[in-house]
Amino acid sequence: MKRNYDNKVIWITGASSGIGAELARQFEQAGARLVLSARNVNGLNELKAKLKHPTKHLVLPLDLAKSETFVGLVSTVINEMGSIDVLVNNGGVSQRANARDTAIEVDREIMEVNYFGPVALTKAALPALKKSCGQLIVISSVAGKFGFHLRSAYSASKHALHGFFESLALEEKDSLCLTMVCPGKINTSISFNALNAKGEASQIIDSNHISGMPVEKCVRIILRAAGREKSEVLMGGKEVLAVYIKRYFPAFFRVLMRKQKPA
Ligand SMILES: NC(=O)c1ccc[n+]([C@@H]2O[C@H](COP(=O)([O-])OP(=O)(O)OC[C@H]3O[C@@H](n4cnc5c(N)ncnc54)[C@H](OP(=O)(O)O)[C@@H]3O)[C@@H](O)[C@H]2O)c1
């Protein structure tokens, strides 16, 4: 492993649930000191209390749609924890609605939470990250590699993350390393929390998410890739194959995707 996370300060957004909560558990096992951020403070406190060394970690409520708070939050992390070694831009929201039905306000909200939020937080944390020759881990999606039914704004927000963070990583290559993570279907509450055309939580659990990759396995793959400083990692089921089919057989990819049912 190129990276050792022992005693490192790792800031995880979206830590109240799913992949973020499991990242907290596994990074703690690797010896890290954690900053746990999301909107659901009770969920963050419950997670912290269940970790092995709760006093090592900081709960820091954060709304990714409120970027005006980020400079102050970065100062809090530096004052309380001393440094920022790793920022995991994980928090995000999905979508379950056709583009034609989705209110433009909902498109903007998804872009704010999934794209502008991580971008603004990274800019605020950048001086501290560069000082510690730190690492950015960005949770994108296979939907950041190709568009899919009912995911127009979500897919756009994830594509945008690749453009921004790959550019940033080039500019800061001497003092920052980047791992882009592209999960396929992982068994979390993502579909339940996904926004419908009006911007409300769909409250529907997709059956193919329940049968998706267990979150523990997904996070083990993320930690291994980040530890090895891989620039990109994909994980999930057969949906991940579509990324390679698109790259090498684009015409066949289009035929294949048109046969997929919206889900
Ligand atoms: N599960 C999958 O199949 C899958 C596949 C590809 C990519 N991903 C990506 O993985 C990441 C984590 O998703 P998950 O699967 O773990 O889903 P999840 O269980 O719904 O977790 C989403 C997390 O994002 C946080 N979040 C949502 N809106 C936020 C906001 N405005 N401000 C701050 N935090 C916010 C939520 O916390 P609060 O509600 O407490 O704020 C929650 O902790 C997301 O970026 C998602 O796009 C997931």
The ligand as an SDF file (V2000), in Angstrom:
LIG
                    3D

 48 52  0  0  0  0  0  0  0  0999 V2000
  -25.7790    2.8920   -3.6670 N   0  0  0  0  0  0  0  0  0  0  0  0
  -25.5000    2.8970   -4.9600 C   0  0  0  0  0  0  0  0  0  0  0  0
  -25.9240    1.9890   -5.7070 O   0  0  0  0  0  0  0  0  0  0  0  0
  -24.6130    3.9700   -5.5410 C   0  0  0  0  0  0  0  0  0  0  0  0
  -24.1620    3.7850   -6.8450 C   0  0  0  0  0  0  0  0  0  0  0  0
  -23.3500    4.7550   -7.4220 C   0  0  0  0  0  0  0  0  0  0  0  0
  -22.9840    5.8680   -6.6900 C   0  0  0  0  0  0  0  0  0  0  0  0
  -23.4380    6.0210   -5.4200 N   0  0  0  0  0  0  0  0  0  0  0  0
  -23.0440    7.2440   -4.6990 C   0  0  0  0  0  0  0  0  0  0  0  0
  -22.5850    6.9260   -3.4140 O   0  0  0  0  0  0  0  0  0  0  0  0
  -22.7670    8.0550   -2.5600 C   0  0  0  0  0  0  0  0  0  0  0  0
  -23.3940    7.5990   -1.2710 C   0  0  0  0  0  0  0  0  0  0  0  0
  -24.7060    7.0970   -1.5310 O   0  0  0  0  0  0  0  0  0  0  0  0
  -25.3340    5.8610   -0.7350 P   0  0  0  0  0  0  0  0  0  0  0  0
  -25.5110    4.7750   -1.7070 O   0  0  0  0  0  0  0  0  0  0  0  0
  -24.5850    5.5930    0.5040 O   0  0  0  0  0  0  0  0  0  0  0  0
  -26.8090    6.4430   -0.4470 O   0  0  0  0  0  0  0  0  0  0  0  0
  -27.5070    6.9070    0.9020 P   0  0  0  0  0  0  0  0  0  0  0  0
  -27.5570    5.8000    1.8670 O   0  0  0  0  0  0  0  0  0  0  0  0
  -28.7870    7.5440    0.4630 O   0  0  0  0  0  0  0  0  0  0  0  0
  -26.5130    8.0190    1.4830 O   0  0  0  0  0  0  0  0  0  0  0  0
  -26.4340    9.2950    0.9340 C   0  0  0  0  0  0  0  0  0  0  0  0
  -25.6710   10.1720    1.8980 C   0  0  0  0  0  0  0  0  0  0  0  0
  -25.5670   11.4880    1.3100 O   0  0  0  0  0  0  0  0  0  0  0  0
  -25.9760   12.4310    2.2850 C   0  0  0  0  0  0  0  0  0  0  0  0
  -26.5790   13.6050    1.6820 N   0  0  0  0  0  0  0  0  0  0  0  0
  -27.6390   13.6750    0.8350 C   0  0  0  0  0  0  0  0  0  0  0  0
  -27.9540   14.9470    0.5740 N   0  0  0  0  0  0  0  0  0  0  0  0
  -27.0780   15.7060    1.2880 C   0  0  0  0  0  0  0  0  0  0  0  0
  -26.9070   17.0980    1.4720 C   0  0  0  0  0  0  0  0  0  0  0  0
  -27.7070   18.0120    0.8770 N   0  0  0  0  0  0  0  0  0  0  0  0
  -25.9180   17.5340    2.2800 N   0  0  0  0  0  0  0  0  0  0  0  0
  -25.1180   16.6400    2.9090 C   0  0  0  0  0  0  0  0  0  0  0  0
  -25.2270   15.3210    2.7840 N   0  0  0  0  0  0  0  0  0  0  0  0
  -26.2060   14.8550    1.9910 C   0  0  0  0  0  0  0  0  0  0  0  0
  -26.9830   11.6990    3.1670 C   0  0  0  0  0  0  0  0  0  0  0  0
  -27.0020   12.2800    4.4710 O   0  0  0  0  0  0  0  0  0  0  0  0
  -28.1390   13.2340    5.0760 P   0  0  0  0  0  0  0  0  0  0  0  0
  -29.4470   12.8620    4.4530 O   0  0  0  0  0  0  0  0  0  0  0  0
  -28.0390   12.9850    6.5410 O   0  0  0  0  0  0  0  0  0  0  0  0
  -27.7030   14.6340    4.7170 O   0  0  0  0  0  0  0  0  0  0  0  0
  -26.3760   10.3070    3.2380 C   0  0  0  0  0  0  0  0  0  0  0  0
  -25.4430   10.2400    4.2860 O   0  0  0  0  0  0  0  0  0  0  0  0
  -23.6210    9.0570   -3.3490 C   0  0  0  0  0  0  0  0  0  0  0  0
  -22.7880   10.0600   -3.8830 O   0  0  0  0  0  0  0  0  0  0  0  0
  -24.1880    8.2110   -4.4740 C   0  0  0  0  0  0  0  0  0  0  0  0
  -24.4750    8.9730   -5.6300 O   0  0  0  0  0  0  0  0  0  0  0  0
  -24.2400    5.0940   -4.8240 C   0  0  0  0  0  0  0  0  0  0  0  0
  1  2  1  0
  2  3  2  0
  2  4  1  0
  4  5  1  0
  4 48  2  0
  5  6  2  0
  6  7  1  0
  7  8  2  0
  8  9  1  0
  8 48  1  0
  9 10  1  0
  9 46  1  0
 10 11  1  0
 11 12  1  0
 11 44  1  0
 12 13  1  0
 13 14  1  0
 14 15  2  0
 14 16  1  0
 14 17  1  0
 17 18  1  0
 18 19  2  0
 18 20  1  0
 18 21  1  0
 21 22  1  0
 22 23  1  0
 23 24  1  0
 23 42  1  0
 24 25  1  0
 25 26  1  0
 25 36  1  0
 26 27  1  0
 26 35  1  0
 27 28  2  0
 28 29  1  0
 29 30  1  0
 29 35  2  0
 30 31  1  0
 30 32  2  0
 32 33  1  0
 33 34  2  0
 34 35  1  0
 36 37  1  0
 36 42  1  0
 37 38  1  0
 38 39  2  0
 38 40  1  0
 38 41  1  0
 42 43  1  0
 44 45  1  0
 44 46  1  0
 46 47  1  0
M  CHG  2   8   1  16  -1
M  END
$$$$
